[in-house]
Amino acid sequence: MNGNVESKVGYLRNNLLVPVPEFEKLPDFNKELLKKCDHDMEREHYEENGTLISELFKQDKEQLLPLPAASFETSFYTDARTDKYGWFTLDNGKHAYSASPACYSSIVRLKLTSSTVTVMNENNETIIEHRRLYGDEKQVSMNWMPYLKYIARKPRSLHNSGIYDMMPENMQKYLDQCANTDRGRILKVLSELTDRTGFDSALATVNEAIKYQATDPDSLKSLYHKLYTDVPQLPPLNNTSTVAGNKFIGQNTDLAALDKVLEQRGVMHG
């Protein structure tokens, strides 16, 4: 039986994994691989007189016992020590992950699966979750949410916290341009935008703010909605249209005409 299983593994490897596939997310690749396996079952079994493999599998499933009510968790639990910025590494230092600035120089509990790295506190409560990194090259996974929330509460310590040095250059530039009194609110807005649609969208909003020299929290929100909200484009107003029975005054109209309209309205409602 073991030899037969190993033979089938070799068949799948040679037919579905050659050449060596490249992908960004393991779960997405597994979904595509499952589709290919399902498609491969739509062929005749070599010993069963033209019967499809999918039909034989259907017959086998009818004889299977039901699955247990409680799912079996395929996770590995371990601990990691963070550095002074709340970072830790896995795979002999090749892959670095952020935890939280509140977890600096401490031990965090990790839950590892094939696709995720979940960082937990001493009560097994989730702090943050990362997509698991693979490969022999050094890689970094940064989740900005805990860092932005932390520094938003202590904006005066921005330049001394180490968080500022980790930020992209444009975000550093933008925060330097903001008034000290607005910096805490701006950091809070950035954390909200990151929580809503990811750090890349917050950074894109900052780039727009730099372009328009907008350094207040309300402008930052407005630019975000401009970028990421589907706002319908309204057609321009027609200068011949009327408002409340009077001709609409276009932008090139002599203001004296506007004065006359206002005087008439004053007489009518006086």
BAFI-3210 file (N, C-alpha, C; in Angstrom, 3 decimals, decimal comma, padded with zeros to 6 digits):
// residues 270
n [1|2|3|4|5|6|7|8|9|10|11|12|13|14|15|16|17|18|19|20|21|22|23|24|25|26|27|28|29|30|31|32|33|34|35|36|37|38|39|40|41|42|43|44|45|46|47|48|49|50|51|52|53|54|55|56|57|58|59|60|61|62|63|64|65|66|67|68|69|70|71|72|73|74|75|76|77|78|79|80|81|82|83|84|85|86|87|88|89|90|91|92|93|94|95|96|97|98|99|100|101|102|103|104|105|106|107|108|109|110|111|112|113|114|115|116|117|118|119|120|121|122|123|124|125|126|127|128|129|130|131|132|133|134|135|136|137|138|139|140|141|142|143|144|145|146|147|148|149|150|151|152|153|154|155|156|157|158|159|160|161|162|163|164|165|166|167|168|169|170|171|172|173|174|175|176|177|178|179|180|181|182|183|184|185|186|187|188|189|190|191|192|193|194|195|196|197|198|199|200|201|202|203|204|205|206|207|208|209|210|211|212|213|214|215|216|217|218|219|220|221|222|223|224|225|226|227|228|229|230|231|232|233|234|235|236|237|238|239|240|241|242|243|244|245|246|247|248|249|250|251|252|253|254|255|256|257|258|259|260|261|262|263|264|265|266|267|268|269|270]
n.u [000,828|001,928|003,837|002,200|000,871|003,064|003,779|001,605|001,934|004,312|003,349|001,573|003,384|005,116|003,383|001,916|003,546|005,807|007,302|008,922|006,557|005,759|004,584|002,670|000,973|000,366|-002,204|-003,846|-002,535|-002,891|-005,635|-005,860|-004,359|-005,950|-008,158|-006,973|-006,377|-008,966|-009,851|-008,135|-009,150|-011,142|-010,721|-010,236|-009,921|-007,090|-007,487|-010,171|-012,057|-012,866|-014,191|-014,584|-012,185|-013,241|-015,808|-015,275|-014,126|-016,327|-017,855|-016,202|-016,344|-018,903|-018,654|-017,193|-016,467|-018,150|-016,767|-015,028|-016,783|-015,430|-012,960|-009,644|-006,853|-004,271|-001,753|001,274|002,702|004,792|007,378|008,767|011,397|011,267|012,789|014,002|012,221|009,971|010,071|010,495|012,161|012,035|012,882|015,723|016,526|016,064|013,561|011,716|009,330|006,840|005,598|004,407|004,877|004,378|005,213|007,935|011,233|010,515|008,786|006,826|003,955|003,548|001,515|001,741|000,923|000,651|000,292|000,040|001,241|000,556|000,569|000,525|-000,516|000,315|-002,058|-003,023|-004,346|-004,977|-002,601|-001,569|-001,645|000,214|001,010|002,622|006,097|008,277|011,168|014,709|015,870|016,363|013,557|010,926|008,054|005,756|003,332|001,485|-000,522|-000,552|001,608|001,010|-001,302|-000,232|001,707|000,051|-001,162|000,916|002,161|004,226|006,487|007,289|009,672|011,570|010,918|011,614|009,784|009,315|011,653|011,244|009,268|008,078|009,828|008,311|006,159|007,458|008,347|005,900|004,759|006,612|005,998|003,555|001,632|002,570|000,442|-001,485|-000,494|-000,982|-003,725|-003,578|-001,985|-003,747|-005,794|-004,364|-003,952|-006,595|-007,230|-005,436|-006,400|-008,781|-008,365|-005,756|-002,161|-000,866|-002,812|-003,131|-000,605|-000,651|-002,591|-001,253|000,752|-000,800|-001,624|000,781|001,236|-000,809|-000,219|-001,578|-002,059|-003,643|-005,884|-008,581|-008,379|-006,814|-008,563|-010,483|-009,018|-008,481|-011,075|-011,556|-009,769|-010,490|-013,223|-016,164|-017,157|-019,642|-019,171|-020,382|-022,189|-021,225|-022,800|-025,430|-025,335|-027,650|-029,687|-032,275|-032,763|-034,970|-036,734|-035,168|-032,572|-029,648|-026,542|-023,633|-020,047|-018,676|-020,227|-021,167|-020,825|-022,523|-024,986|-025,722|-026,042|-028,358|-030,241|-030,235|-031,169|-033,760|-034,815|-034,775|-036,675|-038,954|-039,233|-039,208]
n.v [-001,214|001,276|001,678|002,048|004,434|006,197|006,077|007,366|009,901|010,604|010,665|012,887|014,899|014,931|015,567|017,844|019,590|020,230|022,310|023,624|025,284|028,818|031,165|033,605|033,452|030,774|029,555|030,363|029,138|026,469|026,181|026,353|024,113|022,082|022,244|021,356|018,742|017,707|017,896|016,067|013,670|013,062|010,990|007,726|004,868|002,761|000,038|-000,538|-001,031|001,204|002,882|006,033|007,729|009,569|008,561|006,162|007,204|008,476|006,257|005,192|007,209|006,926|004,883|005,853|006,844|009,299|012,591|013,735|015,674|017,766|019,821|019,045|020,665|021,843|023,126|024,663|025,470|027,865|029,843|033,178|035,580|039,077|042,044|045,361|046,878|045,413|043,257|039,954|036,912|034,102|030,816|030,501|033,177|034,194|035,170|037,922|039,296|041,645|042,475|044,119|047,433|047,515|045,090|044,983|043,674|041,199|038,047|036,487|034,558|032,187|031,069|028,822|028,104|026,532|028,727|031,070|033,289|033,765|036,128|036,108|037,096|036,528|035,452|034,040|035,602|037,123|039,254|040,182|039,178|037,502|036,848|033,869|033,650|032,324|030,647|031,027|033,507|036,576|038,045|040,394|040,955|043,336|044,626|047,381|048,263|047,930|049,597|052,167|052,749|052,764|054,876|056,981|057,545|058,578|060,935|062,813|061,398|060,415|060,753|059,608|057,027|054,970|054,035|055,981|055,858|053,480|054,030|054,699|056,940|059,121|059,263|059,987|062,511|063,811|063,814|065,392|067,835|068,436|070,160|070,211|070,044|068,758|066,273|063,920|063,420|063,049|060,757|058,988|058,999|057,842|055,286|054,392|054,390|052,477|050,249|050,013|049,678|048,836|049,388|050,353|051,875|053,955|055,113|055,920|057,892|059,738|060,480|061,865|063,955|065,280|066,195|068,100|069,751|069,439|069,414|068,727|066,793|066,526|067,118|065,017|062,838|063,559|063,400|060,688|059,610|060,603|059,111|056,426|056,086|055,546|058,050|059,637|061,407|064,567|066,313|069,501|072,579|074,156|077,341|078,538|077,590|077,898|079,269|079,317|080,864|082,875|083,822|081,821|082,852|082,955|082,214|084,119|086,332|089,771|091,244|093,249|092,628|090,604|092,055|093,515|091,470|090,592|092,919|093,029|090,716|091,501|093,514|092,053|090,366|092,086]
n.w [000,000|000,855|-001,137|-003,358|-002,700|-002,627|-005,274|-006,468|-005,414|-006,674|-009,309|-009,264|-008,563|-010,778|-012,845|-012,101|-010,725|-012,111|-014,440|-011,417|-009,528|-009,190|-006,841|-004,959|-002,746|-000,672|000,054|-002,141|-004,276|-003,550|-003,897|-006,694|-007,339|-006,299|-008,010|-010,365|-009,643|-009,293|-011,920|-013,093|-012,215|-013,945|-015,780|-017,247|-015,141|-015,012|-014,540|-014,368|-016,432|-018,129|-016,333|-014,788|-012,720|-010,934|-010,510|-009,203|-006,907|-005,815|-005,086|-003,111|-001,166|-000,186|001,597|003,637|007,037|009,107|009,636|012,626|015,120|016,330|015,012|013,846|014,822|012,950|013,889|015,022|018,075|019,567|021,166|021,010|021,241|021,365|019,890|020,784|019,359|019,106|017,331|015,907|014,859|012,575|011,311|011,553|011,643|009,097|008,370|009,301|011,566|012,572|015,805|018,145|019,397|022,087|022,942|023,246|023,692|024,952|025,618|023,198|022,273|019,710|017,026|014,556|011,235|007,979|006,388|007,894|010,510|013,716|016,249|019,722|023,067|026,597|027,451|025,363|023,527|020,413|018,968|016,532|013,063|010,538|007,085|006,347|005,742|003,225|001,833|001,033|001,126|002,966|004,447|005,237|007,202|007,815|009,933|010,333|012,038|015,050|015,655|014,635|016,113|018,668|018,626|018,015|020,391|021,776|020,485|020,771|021,232|018,845|017,202|018,797|019,268|017,575|015,788|013,892|012,318|010,981|009,187|005,798|003,593|002,534|004,315|006,657|005,862|005,493|008,099|009,397|008,328|009,403|011,900|015,350|017,127|015,628|015,049|016,544|016,018|013,264|013,068|014,229|012,317|010,192|011,224|011,300|008,562|007,669|009,020|007,711|004,849|004,501|004,822|002,537|001,219|003,035|002,852|000,168|000,355|001,940|000,139|-001,725|-000,082|000,363|-002,194|-002,468|-000,409|002,008|005,328|007,517|009,622|008,646|005,918|005,134|005,494|003,586|001,184|001,169|000,827|-001,670|-003,180|-002,663|-002,528|-004,347|-005,977|-007,802|-010,885|-011,430|-014,009|-015,520|-014,426|-016,218|-017,560|-018,409|-016,928|-014,404|-011,140|-008,562|-010,085|-011,166|-013,443|-013,664|-012,435|-014,166|-014,026|-015,463|-015,479|-015,143|-011,978|-011,265|-012,278|-010,575|-008,216|-008,822|-008,979|-006,321|-005,069|-006,094|-004,990|-002,394|-002,338|-003,007|-000,787|001,296]
ca.u [000,000|002,780|004,441|001,178|000,674|004,237|003,706|000,627|002,565|005,239|002,565|001,102|004,527|005,648|002,404|001,337|004,529|006,976|008,415|008,615|005,657|006,039|003,326|002,811|000,208|000,183|-003,622|-004,357|-001,951|-003,528|-006,956|-005,664|-003,881|-007,106|-008,942|-006,271|-006,549|-010,346|-009,925|-007,386|-009,964|-012,094|-010,102|-010,536|-008,984|-006,411|-007,852|-011,602|-012,907|-013,421|-014,844|-013,821|-011,647|-014,169|-016,912|-014,750|-013,951|-017,671|-018,238|-015,402|-016,830|-020,136|-018,292|-016,359|-017,080|-018,265|-015,660|-015,310|-017,479|-014,409|-011,922|-008,280|-006,083|-002,917|-000,937|002,427|002,839|006,139|007,612|009,847|011,794|011,258|013,841|013,528|011,163|008,843|010,240|011,075|012,531|011,848|013,694|017,138|016,770|015,835|012,268|011,423|007,919|006,535|004,579|003,819|005,831|004,097|005,822|009,382|012,139|009,715|008,459|005,479|003,559|003,266|000,750|002,217|000,307|001,365|000,083|-000,046|001,967|-000,283|001,279|-000,420|000,022|000,400|-003,401|-003,371|-005,169|-004,264|-002,090|-001,525|-001,447|000,990|001,153|003,897|007,128|009,030|012,316|016,022|016,292|015,856|012,327|010,332|006,601|005,450|001,932|001,626|-001,625|-000,207|002,582|000,324|-002,176|000,615|002,330|-001,021|-001,421|002,101|002,745|005,441|007,636|007,415|011,041|012,440|010,341|012,074|008,722|009,543|012,729|010,744|008,266|008,553|010,377|007,263|005,370|008,297|008,321|004,579|004,590|007,473|005,340|002,325|001,771|002,678|-000,881|-002,304|000,202|-001,665|-004,955|-003,196|-001,565|-004,962|-006,443|-003,574|-004,230|-007,947|-007,181|-004,722|-007,321|-009,888|-007,986|-004,348|-001,173|-000,557|-003,789|-002,798|000,578|-001,086|-003,282|-000,197|001,390|-001,712|-001,591|002,024|001,050|-001,687|000,235|-002,668|-001,404|-004,566|-006,575|-009,790|-007,963|-006,329|-009,761|-011,106|-008,220|-008,689|-012,383|-011,410|-009,027|-011,004|-014,683|-016,714|-017,984|-020,030|-018,812|-021,566|-021,936|-021,182|-024,083|-025,716|-025,549|-028,983|-030,698|-032,824|-032,875|-036,031|-037,371|-034,208|-031,528|-028,434|-025,454|-022,427|-018,831|-018,184|-021,255|-020,863|-021,391|-023,585|-026,251|-026,040|-026,547|-029,742|-031,069|-030,359|-032,044|-035,134|-035,257|-034,992|-037,956|-040,017|-039,391|-038,984]
ca.v [000,000|002,461|001,864|002,572|005,849|006,937|006,155|008,409|011,183|010,878|011,027|014,264|015,801|015,021|016,123|019,119|020,458|020,360|022,852|024,061|026,451|030,045|031,777|034,571|033,017|029,330|029,156|030,555|028,092|025,190|026,140|026,033|022,738|021,209|022,222|020,499|017,355|017,325|017,708|014,859|012,492|012,816|010,088|006,318|004,114|001,808|-001,350|-000,664|-001,161|002,453|003,677|007,228|007,771|010,345|007,680|005,244|007,976|008,677|005,004|005,093|008,176|006,413|003,934|006,527|007,235|010,765|013,283|014,106|016,956|018,762|019,833|018,812|021,878|021,546|024,293|024,454|026,570|028,080|031,188|033,941|036,791|040,257|043,024|046,595|047,463|044,482|042,353|038,644|036,210|032,656|030,149|030,839|034,598|034,604|035,832|038,805|039,679|042,642|042,113|045,369|048,163|047,197|043,790|045,080|042,935|040,271|036,775|036,389|033,201|032,117|029,959|028,708|027,178|026,558|029,992|032,232|033,396|034,540|036,554|036,147|037,477|035,425|034,886|033,451|036,549|037,526|040,624|040,481|037,980|037,718|035,779|033,223|033,833|031,124|030,894|031,124|034,907|037,320|038,771|041,108|041,160|044,420|045,010|048,699|048,638|048,175|050,677|053,442|052,980|053,057|056,196|057,980|057,898|059,263|061,549|063,573|060,492|059,836|060,714|058,878|055,699|053,981|053,815|056,974|055,369|052,359|054,518|055,106|058,308|060,122|059,417|060,794|063,881|064,378|064,040|066,522|069,064|068,648|070,878|069,321|069,880|067,885|065,022|062,795|063,143|062,545|059,370|058,219|058,839|056,883|053,943|054,040|054,075|051,205|049,218|049,895|049,154|048,466|050,454|050,928|052,918|055,093|055,748|056,598|059,109|060,654|061,008|062,886|065,095|066,006|066,872|069,259|070,462|069,352|068,898|068,619|065,494|066,518|067,043|063,655|062,010|063,936|062,847|059,235|059,334|060,903|058,016|055,075|056,043|055,688|059,258|059,899|062,699|065,304|067,163|070,922|073,276|074,941|078,745|079,005|077,045|078,900|078,944|080,087|081,813|083,846|083,230|081,469|083,771|082,199|082,757|085,248|087,374|090,996|091,169|094,251|091,939|089,881|093,046|093,830|090,330|090,613|094,044|092,640|089,729|092,225|094,203|091,065|089,757|093,108]
ca.w [000,000|000,900|-002,447|-004,249|-002,338|-003,070|-006,728|-006,816|-005,096|-007,774|-010,492|-009,115|-008,593|-012,138|-013,785|-011,670|-010,050|-012,964|-013,661|-010,056|-009,621|-008,436|-006,403|-003,874|-001,573|-000,674|-000,025|-003,501|-005,117|-003,191|-004,530|-008,105|-007,403|-006,068|-009,249|-011,333|-009,194|-009,621|-013,367|-013,425|-011,896|-015,031|-016,766|-016,968|-014,320|-015,908|-014,243|-014,068|-017,625|-018,618|-015,296|-014,421|-011,356|-010,111|-010,143|-008,187|-005,682|-005,267|-004,430|-001,889|-000,170|000,421|002,641|004,639|008,302|009,221|010,296|014,018|015,294|016,645|013,985|014,293|014,536|012,484|014,203|015,889|019,023|020,062|021,713|020,380|021,967|020,504|020,137|021,418|018,537|019,051|016,191|016,170|013,631|012,464|010,286|011,769|011,406|007,705|008,206|010,430|011,683|013,599|016,796|018,612|020,244|023,487|023,238|023,048|024,582|025,768|024,985|022,630|021,919|018,283|016,462|013,189|010,294|006,701|005,677|008,782|011,778|014,624|017,455|020,839|024,366|027,554|027,615|024,066|022,764|019,196|018,845|015,100|012,235|009,330|006,098|006,625|004,730|002,846|000,967|001,664|001,214|004,104|004,142|006,368|007,173|008,738|010,107|010,938|012,915|016,462|015,761|014,432|017,265|019,830|018,526|017,996|021,791|022,293|019,287|021,061|021,264|017,508|016,699|019,720|019,524|016,614|014,796|012,835|011,447|010,184|008,243|004,471|003,572|002,316|005,533|007,548|005,348|005,744|009,537|009,761|007,874|010,167|013,170|016,513|017,741|014,767|014,720|017,169|015,271|011,948|013,262|014,474|011,014|009,423|011,751|010,870|007,135|007,559|009,480|006,757|003,528|004,429|004,963|001,230|000,915|003,899|002,269|-001,058|000,785|002,372|-001,075|-002,256|000,832|000,083|-003,478|-002,286|000,792|002,983|006,542|008,640|009,602|007,813|004,515|004,920|005,311|002,327|000,095|001,177|000,204|-003,094|-003,802|-002,437|-002,510|-005,701|-006,023|-009,197|-011,450|-011,855|-015,176|-015,161|-014,455|-017,411|-017,182|-018,814|-016,032|-013,500|-009,728|-007,905|-010,992|-011,679|-014,250|-012,928|-012,737|-014,474|-013,435|-016,256|-015,493|-014,414|-010,637|-011,133|-012,533|-009,346|-007,262|-009,180|-008,589|-004,871|-004,705|-006,421|-004,012|-001,154|-002,451|-003,010|000,534|002,300]
c.u [000,866|003,421|003,458|000,929|001,843|004,261|002,755|001,177|003,543|004,515|002,125|002,254|005,020|004,694|001,889|002,362|005,839|006,585|007,970|007,753|006,150|004,716|003,614|002,132|-000,079|-001,297|-004,203|-003,820|-002,608|-004,913|-006,842|-005,214|-005,025|-007,987|-008,299|-006,420|-007,955|-010,486|-009,226|-008,188|-010,977|-011,421|-010,355|-009,462|-008,398|-006,810|-009,358|-012,500|-013,608|-014,142|-013,954|-013,349|-012,595|-015,354|-016,476|-014,566|-015,295|-018,146|-017,474|-015,947|-018,089|-019,849|-017,468|-017,148|-017,182|-017,061|-016,019|-015,976|-016,494|-013,297|-010,540|-007,425|-004,648|-002,039|000,222|002,582|004,277|006,233|008,746|010,143|011,867|012,433|013,225|012,441|009,949|008,882|010,797|011,368|012,217|012,809|015,152|017,473|016,500|014,573|011,920|009,965|007,775|005,492|003,841|004,876|005,602|004,751|007,340|010,138|011,377|009,495|007,022|005,221|003,131|002,453|001,086|001,387|001,086|001,282|000,105|000,896|001,139|000,497|000,256|000,286|-000,010|-000,947|-003,923|-004,359|-004,356|-003,862|-002,117|-001,290|-000,711|000,794|002,540|004,854|007,864|010,208|013,597|016,510|015,683|014,645|011,763|008,837|006,243|003,951|001,921|000,577|-001,206|000,727|001,927|-000,597|-001,366|001,152|001,284|-001,367|-000,260|002,831|004,038|006,688|007,931|008,869|011,984|011,997|010,943|011,053|008,914|010,580|012,269|009,774|008,882|008,937|009,292|006,395|006,152|008,226|006,991|004,384|005,455|006,820|004,109|002,615|001,808|001,319|-001,780|-001,730|-000,493|-002,925|-004,649|-002,754|-002,769|-005,711|-005,702|-003,809|-005,619|-007,969|-006,492|-005,623|-008,410|-009,456|-006,503|-003,411|-000,848|-001,529|-003,547|-001,607|000,225|-001,811|-002,284|000,499|000,525|-001,682|-000,340|001,881|000,236|-001,312|-000,878|-002,131|-002,338|-005,362|-007,786|-009,447|-007,478|-007,507|-010,408|-010,353|-008,366|-010,006|-012,340|-010,748|-009,782|-012,517|-015,198|-017,695|-018,355|-019,626|-020,063|-021,239|-021,912|-022,556|-024,218|-026,051|-026,928|-030,065|-031,148|-032,883|-033,903|-036,584|-036,430|-033,129|-030,293|-027,293|-024,179|-021,193|-018,290|-019,171|-020,790|-021,561|-022,486|-024,950|-026,689|-026,603|-028,006|-030,683|-031,297|-031,266|-033,504|-035,671|-035,553|-036,328|-039,108|-040,285|-039,247|-040,174]
c.v [001,269|002,741|002,454|004,057|006,690|007,078|007,254|009,801|011,576|011,294|012,491|015,255|016,005|015,718|017,511|020,088|020,554|021,204|023,347|025,321|027,630|030,701|032,703|034,089|031,527|028,919|029,286|029,466|026,742|025,059|025,757|024,586|021,745|021,122|021,299|019,025|016,850|017,047|016,407|013,588|012,166|012,032|008,643|005,690|002,973|000,351|-001,579|-000,546|000,143|003,301|004,859|007,147|008,523|009,492|006,684|005,955|008,239|007,420|004,817|006,004|007,690|005,435|004,574|006,822|008,761|011,346|013,602|015,480|018,077|018,674|019,630|020,003|021,513|022,782|023,884|025,684|026,655|029,502|031,856|035,163|037,960|041,171|044,302|047,306|046,540|043,558|041,020|037,975|034,724|032,119|030,608|032,277|035,071|035,437|036,615|039,243|040,740|042,087|043,391|046,108|047,902|045,880|043,820|044,306|041,998|038,969|036,825|034,941|033,210|030,876|029,901|027,686|027,253|027,920|031,228|032,112|034,322|034,826|036,736|036,586|036,277|034,762|034,244|034,303|037,075|038,997|041,043|039,180|038,363|036,563|035,180|033,364|032,514|031,539|031,052|032,559|035,566|038,146|039,377|041,229|042,178|044,674|046,282|049,028|048,878|049,367|052,044|053,773|053,397|054,488|057,300|058,426|058,681|059,981|062,312|062,700|059,892|059,673|059,916|057,429|054,604|053,704|054,748|056,457|054,215|052,820|054,814|056,588|059,363|060,326|060,207|062,268|064,555|064,716|065,195|067,850|069,407|069,410|069,888|069,037|068,935|066,481|063,799|062,415|062,575|061,087|058,466|057,976|057,792|055,455|053,482|053,652|052,737|050,052|048,958|049,215|048,855|049,659|051,109|052,038|054,156|055,843|056,492|057,898|060,162|061,280|062,080|064,142|065,924|066,805|068,155|070,105|070,542|068,674|068,855|067,317|065,449|066,424|065,644|062,708|062,283|063,342|061,331|058,886|059,616|059,741|056,691|054,985|056,315|056,855|059,559|061,308|063,392|066,175|068,626|071,555|074,095|076,367|079,261|078,473|078,119|078,380|079,882|081,182|082,850|083,135|082,967|082,371|082,963|082,892|083,957|086,417|088,579|090,950|092,205|093,616|091,165|090,835|093,378|092,721|090,336|091,750|093,693|091,648|090,408|092,947|093,220|090,507|090,778|093,333]
c.w [000,000|-000,450|-003,442|-003,994|-002,840|-004,587|-007,175|-006,506|-006,200|-009,041|-010,423|-009,186|-010,025|-013,099|-013,411|-011,072|-010,820|-014,169|-012,287|-010,117|-008,783|-008,082|-005,233|-002,603|-001,668|-000,716|-001,429|-004,439|-004,832|-003,808|-006,009|-008,265|-007,198|-007,311|-010,287|-010,951|-009,515|-011,115|-013,779|-013,136|-012,988|-016,161|-016,325|-016,082|-015,156|-015,665|-014,179|-015,295|-018,020|-017,597|-014,915|-012,976|-010,431|-009,661|-009,063|-006,840|-005,008|-004,534|-003,122|-000,794|000,533|001,559|003,769|005,907|008,365|009,948|011,742|014,105|015,582|015,611|014,604|013,862|014,168|012,658|015,103|016,777|019,514|020,618|020,952|021,236|020,984|020,847|020,710|020,617|018,424|017,855|016,663|014,829|013,747|011,407|010,339|011,371|010,000|007,542|009,471|010,391|012,777|014,558|017,204|019,433|021,722|023,915|023,121|024,127|025,524|025,000|024,476|022,238|020,455|017,948|014,975|012,416|008,992|006,026|006,573|009,971|012,666|015,900|018,570|022,119|025,316|027,819|026,331|023,280|021,580|019,240|017,387|014,349|010,964|008,361|006,285|005,441|004,487|001,975|001,756|001,808|002,445|003,672|005,423|006,155|008,255|008,759|010,944|011,989|014,366|016,633|015,599|015,603|018,493|019,771|018,451|019,413|022,404|021,155|019,549|021,064|019,894|017,092|017,596|019,927|018,661|015,530|013,607|011,834|010,566|009,098|006,884|004,475|003,416|003,553|006,583|007,155|005,676|007,223|010,019|009,384|008,706|011,464|014,333|017,139|016,941|014,633|015,326|016,418|013,901|012,043|013,522|013,169|010,181|009,910|011,334|009,392|006,901|007,957|008,445|005,461|003,396|004,441|003,630|000,865|001,785|003,332|000,983|-000,729|001,242|001,159|-001,730|-001,385|000,625|-001,200|-003,314|-001,070|001,842|004,246|007,745|008,517|008,682|006,333|004,176|004,685|003,954|001,135|000,018|000,486|-001,294|-003,826|-003,772|-002,301|-003,917|-005,723|-007,476|-009,635|-011,982|-013,061|-014,748|-015,257|-015,729|-017,000|-017,551|-017,893|-015,059|-012,088|-009,109|-008,796|-011,556|-012,473|-013,392|-013,387|-012,949|-013,939|-014,205|-016,288|-014,677|-013,060|-010,410|-011,371|-011,296|-008,288|-007,548|-008,758|-007,086|-004,403|-004,958|-005,414|-002,689|-001,155|-002,345|-001,614|001,648|003,206]
res [m|n|g|n|v|e|s|k|v|g|y|l|r|n|n|l|l|v|p|v|p|e|f|e|k|l|p|d|f|n|k|e|l|l|k|k|c|d|h|d|m|e|r|e|h|y|e|e|n|g|t|l|i|s|e|l|f|k|q|d|k|e|q|l|l|p|l|p|a|a|s|f|e|t|s|f|y|t|d|a|r|t|d|k|y|g|w|f|t|l|d|n|g|k|h|a|y|s|a|s|p|a|c|y|s|s|i|v|r|l|k|l|t|s|s|t|v|t|v|m|n|e|n|n|e|t|i|i|e|h|r|r|l|y|g|d|e|k|q|v|s|m|n|w|m|p|y|l|k|y|i|a|r|k|p|r|s|l|h|n|s|g|i|y|d|m|m|p|e|n|m|q|k|y|l|d|q|c|a|n|t|d|r|g|r|i|l|k|v|l|s|e|l|t|d|r|t|g|f|d|s|a|l|a|t|v|n|e|a|i|k|y|q|a|t|d|p|d|s|l|k|s|l|y|h|k|l|y|t|d|v|p|q|l|p|p|l|n|n|t|s|t|v|a|g|n|k|f|i|g|q|n|t|d|l|a|a|l|d|k|v|l|e|q|r|g|v|m|h|g]
***
